[in-house]
């Protein structure tokens, strides 16, 4: 994984921090949950070298799906009651 794993993980964490800075409601939207999931999968990929390729492909698929989803899907939210 070399340098690319930490770069991918760091960029996702930085993106999450930028979104959280603007609004914490982002965490309860689908796009926020997917980024949190991606961070977890990247961290898992760094600690499980035998599953690294599969987890990285899953992260890429999640990124592509959420990036090209309609705004109604990306912004769908689960709001705490």
Residue pairs with C-beta under 8 A, 6 or more apart in sequence:
1 45
1 46
1 49
1 52
5 42
5 45
5 46
5 52
6 46
8 42
8 59
9 39
9 42
9 43
9 46
12 35
12 38
12 39
12 42
13 39
15 35
16 32
16 35
16 36
16 39
19 26
19 32
19 35
20 26
20 27
25 77
25 79
26 32
27 33
27 36
28 77
28 78
28 79
28 80
29 74
29 75
29 76
29 77
30 66
30 69
30 73
30 74
30 75
30 76
30 77
31 66
31 74
31 75
33 78
34 62
34 66
37 62
38 59
38 62
38 63
41 55
41 58
41 59
41 62
42 55
42 56
42 59
44 51
44 55
45 51
45 52
45 55
45 56
45 59
46 52
48 55
66 73
66 74
